[in-house]
Amino acid sequence: MRTDEKQYSDYLEAKYLPGRSLYLRWIFYPKLFRAFRGTETIVDLGCGTGEFLRHCRRRKRDAIGIDSNETLANRCRKDGFKVEIDSICELTSLKDQQFKYAVCDNVLEHLEIREITRFFERIEALLMPQGTLVCIVPGRMGFKKDPTHKTYVSRQLLNRLLEGSTLNVRAFYYHPFNLSGVDKYFYLNMQVFEIGNARKIVGQASNPSLNPSVMPSC
């Protein structure tokens, strides 16, 4: 099953546990939001059913979603969100506009290594200097439970993929239990990576910054 197929959108919504929306709203997303200071637009890379976009709306924060699944993207658009149908490994819909903040929640594990490599190449080019990308991926047991998962993303893998780039892992923690080893037994324990771009600002930025007001209308 591919994540850009309608079948996946049905599978995704069917697997969610009761109370998930409340958990995200009151516990998980407020914790993630600590990395997104200020008022700059947040790009949701692989926005899926739009849960994070809804949280941004409640926080009165501009956000733009990107998803390759046309069914999920159109559902988000019907809810009034700005969403582009695009591959997170290409991001051509952003037209080289840079952004300061982005989140990628439970998406990278669905990609092959070569796709993850390309993803970080695009992030390196588009994430502003001193910007932050928050990536959430499953732990070891969570990775094994989903047949659509392709690559187990670990700290070791990320460090290897980011070697030689201006991107680096600034912070790492497990959630909800920030203890090493819990993810081997509790499939809901996630890995959270806060990735920064140490690229220096040289003169005026060559690419414009992201402005939701000039994005294509949905």
C-alpha positions, -999 to +999 in steps of 0.1 A: +000+000+000+014+034-010+008+064+012-004+085-018-033+061-025-069+065-014-067+031+003-040+045+026-062+074+037-089+050+047-064+028+065-049+058+084-082+069+098-093+034+107-062+027+128-064+058+151-072+051+187-102+067+205-092+099+223-063+106+199-074+141+190-077+151+227-042+136+234-027+156+205-045+188+214-037+189+251-005+170+255+016+163+224+012+194+202+017+219+230+050+202+237+060+203+201+050+240+198+078+250+222+101+247+192+080+272+172+085+305+188+073+338+173+046+341+147+062+327+115+043+303+094+047+265+101+049+241+072+033+207+080+052+182+058+029+152+054-002+169+070-024+138+066-058+142+082-049+178+093-047+174+131-016+196+134-032+222+111-062+223+134-040+229+164-023+258+145-057+273+138-067+271+175-034+288+183-041+314+156-009+305+139-005+304+101+003+270+087+006+254+053+001+216+047+019+195+022+008+160+013+011+136-016-022+119-009-048+137-029-078+124-009-063+136+024-052+169+010-087+176-004-104+168+029-081+193+046-089+219+019-126+214+025-119+223+061-105+256+050-067+247+053-040+258+028-027+225+016-006+216-015-006+182-032+031+176-035+059+152-025+077+163+007+109+151-011+105+177-038+084+206-024+080+222-058+047+238-048+067+261-025+084+276-055+117+278-036+102+300-008+121+295+024+105+288+058+116+290+094+096+263+109+084+229+098+070+197+113+071+162+098+050+139+120+052+101+114+061+104+077+098+096+072+094+059+082+072+055+051+101+064+028+130+046+014+165+057+024+171+074-010+138+094-005+148+104+030+181+116+017+164+137-010+140+150+017+169+164+037+185+179+006+154+199+000+151+209+037+187+221+037+179+243+008+146+257+021+149+258+059+161+293+069+193+297+087+186+291+124+153+275+114+138+244+130+124+212+116+107+189+141+106+152+130+085+126+148+091+089+140+080+057+158+102+038+181+113+002+175+080-015+184+059+011+168+079+007+136+072-030+135+034-027+140+027-009+107+030-028+074+034+005+055+066+014+073+098+011+052+127+026+071+135+026+108+147+061+115+172+062+144+196+088+158+224+069+142+207+069+108+199+106+110+235+115+120+248+096+090+223+111+065+230+147+078+268+143+078+284+170+056+252+191+055+243+223+074+215+204+091+221+190+126+201+174+154+198+200+181+177+180+205+163+145+208+137+130+232+112+102+235+075+109+240+055+103+261+081+085+282+116+101+278+134+069+287+156+048+264+144+013+258+107+019+265+100+020+228+110-017+225+079-026+245+055+003+242+046+010+206+032+045+212+065+058+225+078+081+197+112+096+189+113+134+185+141+151+167+146+189+166+167+196+136+183+230+129+200+246+099+234+261+108+238+276+073+251+312+077+233+342+065+254+358+037+241+391+025+204+391+014+186+357+012+186+344-023+151+329-019+120+347-006+105+336+027+072+318+028+042+340+027+008+322+030-010+352+014+007+346-019+003+308-020-021+294-046-056+294-034-072+261-024 
